[in-house]
């Protein structure tokens, strides 16, 4: 199994209300991929961090293996969410993948 985790910081220009809407759309889009992509076991987006957090949201996902993760990266459903809902709003993206 492979864990794929990403944290994003949204662009500074957004108000708190705009960020809340963007985070909800990202969550809906990414979590909606469950059942659409072969090898994707679990996917969850956390949007409500504690005050001590220094980013806006986090993706926590699990794949059957590294090949499944590679397939997810180029899958049209994922690409549509990433290019339409995530990338236009992200200022910083950090990723950490590891075997479990």
Phi, psi and omega in degrees: 000149181233130176265134179234114183237136178226141170239142179235148166246128180280161181300146183295335186291348184275140174285170178300321180293318178296318178298319180299318179294316180298315179299319179296321179292320177296314179302311180299316182295311183289315180293336177290350179284343180302131181088352180261339188238122181299134177089352176277113185270312181218147175209130181214139177242124177263126183243352185240078178284163174291164181302334180286351181290148177239027173218175187261326180201163185220136172260131177234110184226158183227133181237154180300323182195179183294326178297321178297320177297317178297321178294322178299318184300328183250000181296133183304324180293319178292315181301320179298317179292314183298315183280333183267328187243336187257296187304322181296340186250349186273132174267317182227137175230127174236138184232144175218118177246141180203158178274142177238000000 
